[in-house]
Every structure is written in C-alpha cells, then in structure tokens.
Amino acid sequence: MFQRCMKRCICVIAFSFFLSVSSSCFADFIYILNNNNNGVTSGSVAVFNETTLLPLTGSPFTTVIPGLSGQAGQQMVINASGTRLYVANASIPNTISVLDTDTMLPIAGSPFSSGGMDAGGIAINPVAPYIYVTNYLSDTVSRLDEASLALLGAPVASGGLNPNRILVNPNGSIVYVINSNSVNLTAFDATLNPILAPIVFVNFVPYSMAINPAGTILYIYGLNSMSSTSQVLAYDAITLALLSNPLAGFDGLDVPAAITVSADGARLYVLGRRLVPPSNDMQILNADPLSLAVLLGPVATGGGPNALAIALNPENTRLYVGESDSSIPPISRVSFYDSATLTPIPGSPLTSGIAGPVSILFGPRLAAPTNLQGSQKKNDFGLVYEYFNLLTWDAAAGVVSGYYIYRDGAKIATLDAASHEYRDHNREKGVATFYSVSSFNANGNESNSVDVLVN
C-alpha cells in the first residue's frame, strides 16, 4: 500500500509571531494520464509526490490488466474520497478502467464496459453517485453507478456527432457534452434526460470547456474559423445564454488545447499550440465574461511542441502543463509554473511517460480542523497540583475519522472524530510547547495541520 501522506516534516517557525496558523507539511500527489506506456497501446498513469517531485515506485502504472492491449487512456477523473481513479479508454474493447489509488492496480472486474464504442470523455457527478462517459463512435453518453460500475440504463443519444468532451456542473444538476463533428453543445440532467436547447456554434469549433466554481459560467475554448485563431466564449451555465460577444473574446493562439479556471473563479488559464515552432503558449485571462481580457501572456512553455493538458493545483499556486515532444516515440512532460507570474518553478519539467499526457489531476485534499486554540491550565487537588495544556478546535469540514495530536513534531495522541479537545497533562509551568492537530480519514489520508504555541 502506498503511503499517501509522507512522514511529517518539522516546520521551523519563529515563535515571536506565531499564534495559530495552518502549515503545509504533508505530501499530496499529482496523477498524469499518458495515452500510451512504453510504446504499447495501453494507457498509463504517472504519480508524483507534489512536494518532492519524485515519482512513486513503479510509476507509470498501466491502466489495464497487464498484457491487455488496445486501450489508450483519453481522460480520467478521481472520486471525492480519492480512493479510485476512473480512466476512459479509447479503441476496442471500449471500456473504462478503475484503479485503486492505494495500490495503483486495477480493481476487480476492471476494465468495465462503457456501453458504446470508443470511450473518450469521462466525468463524475459531485453530488449523485454517477460516472458519465462519452462514446465517440456511437454518438452516445453512458451513465454508470460510481461504486459497482454497472450501466444505469441504455446509453442515450448525445445530440450530435462524435461526443468527445463532458463536464458536470458543480451542483450536480447539469451535464454538458461537446459533439465535435456536429459543432454543438448539448445539456442533460443528472440522469441524462436532455434539457435546454443545444448551443449550435457558428464560425467556431469547440475544443475544450471549463466551468467556474460557483457553477454559473461555462467557458468554451475553441477555434474561430473566420480568423483561424483560438477564442473563449462565455455562457450562462444554467440557461446556456451567451454572455460574451461571439466575435469578441480572446484571440492569439493558433490551435486551442485546454482551459482551466482558478479556484476563486477570477482567472482563466488557456493553453494553445503555435503552428510555427518552437513552443506552445499559455495565457491568463480575466474570467469576467464581458471582457475576457488577457491579463498575462502569451508565455512560451518548455515541454514540447504538442500542447495537451493544463491544470491548477487545489491551492491555486501552481499551473501544470502537459506536452509531448516530437521524438519517436514521443516523450511526455509536465512543466509547472507559478500561477501568478507564469514563471517556471525549479524542478520543472517532470517526465511522465510516453505519448501523452492528456489529463492531469490531483487527489482531494482532506480538510484540516480549524480555530485551534491552546492555553495552560492548573489542576489543584489541594496537597498536590499539576499544569496541563488544553487544546480546543472546531471540526474539519467533510467526513473525517479522527484527529492526530503532535507535540513538538512527535505524535502523542489519536482521537476520534467527535473529539474537539485534548489535555496534555503534567507539563512544566511556562515552558513553550508547540502543538499541531491534523485530521485523518478511513483511507489513511492525513490533512495539513493547524498549529499553536502554548506557554
């Protein structure tokens, strides 16, 4: 079993200004999906520790049962608890693979039928227990049970030709599908009943889409066929009404590749490929749907000529760009940049595998407890007394199994999820002691800590 949270690091903190803060002492992982692994027609997932930038032993991991070919990974998603990766496989036998993130091995029964031909796009509903898959050659969309991977009813018509991208509104109520060959976008409810009138694009070819965290604005990134440059259009995510002028918006990159939205919903990051070498470009746009103005860029990337994927880490501090070079077979690289300045971060790029990477994502961060307070108290028993340090905190958001207590970097207690107080007995009066509290879940994941100094 992989240890998701690496050994706790000791943070050096100036006690003169420290009261109660959150520290980032735990490792998180980056998952990178490559089309092919070692020249074999089988997808693979590379896994890196985001803190050390080192790959997990055995990375990249095949997305199918070893020896089974004919499956190239196209897109992947991760479940809310971070325990499973779901990978859409193109080509016969048209399946999705499901990997256990503890072992990075396919679960029993994997790969599972996608219900159609050439599984391409895949999405997970954040509210209901559904996985959605677009079947490119069947012109259908399938809905599967997240736990059993059983098909829930027959696949439904996608409303166009060659559906290849799919996205779910954060509120779980609307599923968006781009049909690449009919140049339109269709919308469905959570059980794949068609809703709303399709968006039929004029002089515009959609390539990718993203939605703001509030679920109110849908951004479509594509090619303006009149100007032969890339462009972003903004739509009301609930009504599909156009919010930006279709002839305005963003122009600049020759071939659109990918788009993502910052965690605060204020910025768009776009990746495009230049038809003239040597590099791709990325830019930051204002996410205001009426302006879509360029805030920074274009900035040349450094990973290779084929732009494929873009992603922000959950903290919104790093931008990851997936590209491949022009060698035979092509080498996949993921470069990473400061999200505010688009300057490379030391250690970039990472080599992820061969022929890709087409998708980049991060395991969900486990929420830490909040409002940690600490003070020294006295128990007076008459003839004898003791000093103890009292810690109190508010519960972590989401589902946690309990809390770890650390004193000066060493774990001293494990408490259940109902506990929001800890008493550290027999302490010396007035001696500064550094405490940390983190949450953990049933899968062994541990959150960042909150810390406090008690005198």
C-alpha positions, 0 to 999 in steps of 0.5 A, spaced: 500 500 500 502 506 498 503 511 503 499 517 501 501 522 506 509 522 507 512 522 514 511 529 517 516 534 516 518 539 522 516 546 520 521 551 523 517 557 525 519 563 529 515 563 535 515 571 536 509 571 531 506 565 531 499 564 534 495 559 530 496 558 523 495 552 518 502 549 515 503 545 509 507 539 511 504 533 508 505 530 501 499 530 496 500 527 489 499 529 482 496 523 477 498 524 469 494 520 464 499 518 458 495 515 452 500 510 451 506 506 456 512 504 453 510 504 446 504 499 447 497 501 446 495 501 453 494 507 457 498 509 463 498 513 469 504 517 472 504 519 480 508 524 483 509 526 490 507 534 489 512 536 494 518 532 492 517 531 485 519 524 485 515 519 482 512 513 486 515 506 485 513 503 479 510 509 476 507 509 470 502 504 472 498 501 466 491 502 466 489 495 464 490 488 466 497 487 464 498 484 457 491 487 455 492 491 449 488 496 445 486 501 450 489 508 450 487 512 456 483 519 453 481 522 460 480 520 467 477 523 473 478 521 481 472 520 486 471 525 492 474 520 497 480 519 492 480 512 493 479 510 485 481 513 479 476 512 473 480 512 466 476 512 459 479 508 454 479 509 447 479 503 441 476 496 442 474 493 447 471 500 449 471 500 456 473 504 462 478 502 467 478 503 475 484 503 479 485 503 486 489 509 488 492 505 494 495 500 490 495 503 483 492 496 480 486 495 477 480 493 481 476 487 480 472 486 474 476 492 471 476 494 465 468 495 465 464 496 459 462 503 457 456 501 453 458 504 446 464 504 442 470 508 443 470 511 450 473 518 450 470 523 455 469 521 462 466 525 468 463 524 475 457 527 478 459 531 485 453 530 488 449 523 485 453 517 485 454 517 477 460 516 472 458 519 465 462 517 459 462 519 452 462 514 446 465 517 440 463 512 435 456 511 437 454 518 438 452 516 445 453 518 453 453 512 458 451 513 465 454 508 470 453 507 478 460 510 481 461 504 486 459 497 482 460 500 475 454 497 472 450 501 466 444 505 469 440 504 463 441 504 455 446 509 453 442 515 450 443 519 444 448 525 445 445 530 440 450 530 435 456 527 432 462 524 435 461 526 443 468 527 445 468 532 451 463 532 458 463 536 464 458 536 470 456 542 473 458 543 480 451 542 483 450 536 480 444 538 476 447 539 469 451 535 464 454 538 458 457 534 452 461 537 446 459 533 439 465 535 435 463 533 428 456 536 429 459 543 432 454 543 438 453 543 445 448 539 448 445 539 456 442 533 460 440 532 467 443 528 472 440 522 469 441 524 462 434 526 460 436 532 455 434 539 457 435 546 454 436 547 447 443 545 444 448 551 443 449 550 435 456 554 434 457 558 428 464 560 425 467 556 431 469 549 433 469 547 440 475 544 443 475 544 450 470 547 456 471 549 463 466 551 468 467 556 474 466 554 481 460 557 483 457 553 477 454 559 473 459 560 467 461 555 462 467 557 458 468 554 451 475 554 448 475 553 441 477 555 434 474 561 430 474 559 423 473 566 420 480 568 423 483 561 424 485 563 431 483 560 438 477 564 442 473 563 449 466 564 449 462 565 455 455 562 457 450 562 462 451 555 465 444 554 467 440 557 461 446 556 456 445 564 454 451 567 451 454 572 455 460 574 451 460 577 444 461 571 439 466 575 435 469 578 441 473 574 446 480 572 446 484 571 440 492 569 439 493 562 439 493 558 433 490 551 435 486 551 442 488 545 447 485 546 454 482 551 459 482 551 466 479 556 471 482 558 478 479 556 484 476 563 486 473 563 479 477 570 477 482 567 472 482 563 466 488 559 464 488 557 456 493 553 453 494 553 445 499 550 440 503 555 435 503 552 428 510 555 427 515 552 432 518 552 437 513 552 443 506 552 445 503 558 449 499 559 455 495 565 457 491 568 463 485 571 462 480 575 466 474 570 467 469 576 467 465 574 461 464 581 458 471 582 457 475 576 457 481 580 457 488 577 457 491 579 463 498 575 462 501 572 456 502 569 451 508 565 455 512 560 451 512 553 455 518 548 455 515 541 454 514 540 447 511 542 441 504 538 442 500 542 447 495 537 451 493 538 458 493 544 463 491 544 470 491 548 477 493 545 483 487 545 489 491 551 492 491 555 486 499 556 486 501 552 481 499 551 473 501 544 470 502 543 463 502 537 459 506 536 452 509 531 448 515 532 444 516 530 437 521 524 438 519 517 436 516 515 440 514 521 443 516 523 450 511 526 455 512 532 460 509 536 465 512 543 466 509 547 472 509 554 473 507 559 478 500 561 477 501 568 478 507 570 474 507 564 469 514 563 471 517 556 471 518 553 478 525 549 479 524 542 478 520 543 472 519 539 467 517 532 470 517 526 465 511 522 465 511 517 460 510 516 453 505 519 448 501 523 452 499 526 457 492 528 456 489 529 463 492 531 469 489 531 476 490 531 483 487 527 489 482 531 494 485 534 499 482 532 506 480 538 510 484 540 516 480 542 523 480 549 524 480 555 530 485 551 534 486 554 540 491 552 546 492 555 553 495 552 560 491 550 565 492 548 573 489 542 576 489 543 584 487 537 588 489 541 594 496 537 597 498 536 590 497 540 583 499 539 576 499 544 569 496 541 563 495 544 556 488 544 553 487 544 546 480 546 543 478 546 535 472 546 531 471 540 526 474 539 519 469 540 514 467 533 510 467 526 513 473 525 517 475 519 522 479 522 527 484 527 529 492 526 530 495 530 536 503 532 535 507 535 540 513 538 538 513 534 531 512 527 535 505 524 535 502 523 542 495 522 541 489 519 536 482 521 537 476 520 534 472 524 530 467 527 535 473 529 539 474 537 539 479 537 545 485 534 548 489 535 555 496 534 555 497 533 562 503 534 567 507 539 563 512 544 566 509 551 568 511 556 562 515 552 558 513 553 550 510 547 547 508 547 540 502 543 538 499 541 531 492 537 530 491 534 523 485 530 521 485 523 518 480 519 514 478 511 513 483 511 507 489 513 511 489 520 508 492 525 513 490 533 512 495 539 513 495 541 520 493 547 524 498 549 529 499 553 536 504 555 541 502 554 548 506 557 554 
